[in-house]
Amino acid sequence: MRMRSLPTMTMLTLGALGLAAAPGCSRDAAVDDGPEINKPPISVEDPEAPRPAVNFPAHLRQKDPTLNAFIEKVLEICYRGDYDAFRQLFGTAYQPTDEKQFRQVWYNVGNVDVILVQDGRQKEPHYYVLAKVRLRTPRNGRQERSVPVMVFKEAGEWRVGPPPKAAIEELRALETQPASGPASAPAPRPA
């Protein structure tokens, strides 16, 4: 199976969105994951480094507490700059960015705010998450980016990957709607 590589910003934001998953054991054996595993997070290696602020508002929480916990975990991984945990978030069909790129992006991310969680309306649990990422230093003339992420179950565990193009377009359309507009409301919070 050929793995898809994801853009670095999307990958870091995925780490910022919070998922817990076991390593992708079925990934291609030829893929080089780097010389070391179990390295400490960047926040431990460089305790003086500024950490990104992360936010998952209560009104965006979904009915499924395991999904909410996964999103929180992704945000925690992003906050810590934990590359090893970040790599484990992805579905087996996706190859995370390398550690060098991860570190470069981590040092430039100032804020990650979850702004939308939408049910993918599919048979299997499937959600789309949209995050607003604010950079410390503008990149390609932009200080802020909207980053869509697909959250899905694989082998009973939540994973992340890139959403299909149609889902990205729908998320971005919902993002531009006024708060009182017809955008689909998030799922109700658990009582």
C-alpha positions in Angstrom: 0.0 0.0 0.0 1.3 3.4 -0.9 1.3 6.0 1.9 0.3 9.6 1.4 2.5 12.3 2.8 0.7 15.3 4.3 1.8 18.9 4.3 3.7 19.9 7.5 1.2 22.5 8.7 -1.6 20.0 8.4 0.4 17.4 10.2 1.3 19.6 13.1 -2.2 20.8 13.4 -3.3 17.2 13.5 -1.1 16.7 16.4 -2.7 19.7 17.9 -6.2 18.3 17.6 -5.8 15.4 20.0 -6.0 11.7 19.0 -4.7 8.6 20.8 -3.6 5.7 18.6 -1.2 2.9 18.5 1.7 2.9 16.1 0.9 1.9 12.5 2.4 -1.5 12.5 1.2 -2.2 8.9 3.1 0.7 7.4 5.7 0.0 4.7 8.8 -1.5 6.2 10.9 0.6 3.9 9.8 3.9 5.5 12.6 5.4 7.6 11.0 6.8 10.8 14.4 8.2 11.9 17.3 7.0 14.0 15.6 7.4 17.4 12.4 6.6 19.1 11.1 7.6 22.5 12.8 11.0 22.3 11.5 13.5 24.8 9.1 16.1 23.6 10.5 19.5 22.5 9.1 21.1 25.6 11.3 18.8 27.7 14.4 19.2 25.5 14.0 23.0 25.3 12.1 24.1 28.4 12.5 27.8 27.6 10.8 27.4 24.2 7.4 29.1 23.9 4.6 26.5 23.7 1.6 27.0 21.4 -1.7 27.9 23.1 -4.3 25.3 22.3 -8.1 25.6 22.7 -11.0 23.2 22.2 -14.1 25.1 23.3 -16.8 23.3 25.4 -19.6 24.2 22.9 -17.8 22.2 20.2 -17.7 19.0 22.2 -19.5 16.0 20.7 -21.7 13.3 22.1 -18.9 10.7 21.9 -16.6 11.3 24.9 -13.9 9.2 23.3 -13.8 11.6 20.3 -13.5 14.6 22.7 -10.7 12.9 24.6 -8.9 12.1 21.4 -9.1 15.8 20.3 -7.8 16.9 23.7 -5.0 14.4 23.4 -4.0 15.7 20.0 -3.9 19.2 21.4 -1.8 18.1 24.3 0.7 16.4 21.9 0.9 19.7 20.0 1.4 21.7 23.2 4.3 19.4 24.3 5.9 19.1 20.8 5.9 15.3 21.2 6.9 14.0 17.8 6.8 10.3 18.8 3.2 10.6 20.0 2.4 12.8 16.9 3.5 10.0 14.5 1.2 7.6 16.2 -1.9 9.7 15.5 -2.1 8.9 11.8 -4.0 6.2 10.0 -1.9 3.5 8.4 -2.4 5.0 4.9 -0.7 8.3 5.8 2.9 9.1 6.5 3.6 11.8 9.0 6.2 14.5 8.2 9.7 14.0 9.4 10.9 15.1 12.7 13.0 18.0 11.3 10.0 19.6 9.6 7.8 18.9 12.7 10.3 20.8 14.9 10.5 23.8 12.5 6.7 24.1 12.4 6.3 23.6 16.2 8.6 26.5 17.0 6.5 28.8 14.7 3.0 27.9 15.9 1.6 30.4 18.4 -2.0 29.2 18.8 -4.2 26.3 17.7 -7.9 26.8 18.1 -10.5 24.2 17.2 -13.3 26.2 15.5 -15.5 23.5 14.1 -16.2 19.8 14.6 -18.6 18.3 12.1 -20.0 14.7 11.9 -19.0 13.2 8.5 -22.4 11.6 8.3 -21.0 8.2 7.3 -21.7 4.7 8.5 -18.4 4.5 10.4 -17.5 7.1 13.0 -16.0 9.9 10.9 -15.6 13.6 11.8 -14.0 16.6 10.3 -12.2 19.1 12.5 -11.3 22.6 11.4 -8.6 24.5 13.4 -7.4 28.0 13.1 -3.6 28.1 13.5 -1.8 31.4 14.2 1.9 31.5 13.4 4.5 33.4 15.4 6.1 34.6 12.2 4.1 34.9 8.9 4.8 32.1 6.4 4.2 32.8 2.7 2.7 36.1 3.7 0.1 34.6 6.1 0.0 34.8 9.8 -3.1 32.6 10.2 -4.3 29.4 8.5 -7.4 27.3 8.6 -6.4 23.7 8.8 -9.0 20.9 8.2 -8.4 17.4 9.6 -10.3 14.1 9.2 -10.8 12.1 12.4 -11.8 8.5 11.9 -11.7 5.0 13.5 -9.2 2.5 12.3 -8.9 -0.9 14.1 -11.1 0.5 16.8 -8.9 3.5 17.5 -9.3 7.2 16.6 -6.8 8.3 13.9 -6.2 11.4 11.7 -5.7 12.0 8.1 -6.4 14.6 5.4 -10.1 15.1 4.6 -11.4 14.7 1.0 -11.5 17.8 -1.1 -15.3 18.1 -0.8 -15.2 18.1 3.0 -12.5 20.8 3.0 -14.7 23.0 0.8 -17.7 22.4 3.0 -15.7 23.2 6.2 -14.3 26.4 4.8 -17.8 27.5 3.6 -19.1 26.9 7.2 -16.2 28.8 8.6 -17.1 31.9 6.6 -20.8 31.9 7.7 -21.8 34.4 10.4 -22.4 32.9 13.9 -26.2 33.4 13.5 -26.2 32.1 9.9 -27.4 28.7 8.6 -24.1 26.9 9.3 -24.8 23.4 10.7 -24.7 23.5 14.5 -22.3 21.3 16.4 -23.6 18.2 17.9 -25.2 18.8 21.3 -23.0 18.5 24.3 -23.5 15.5 26.6 -26.0 16.3 29.4 
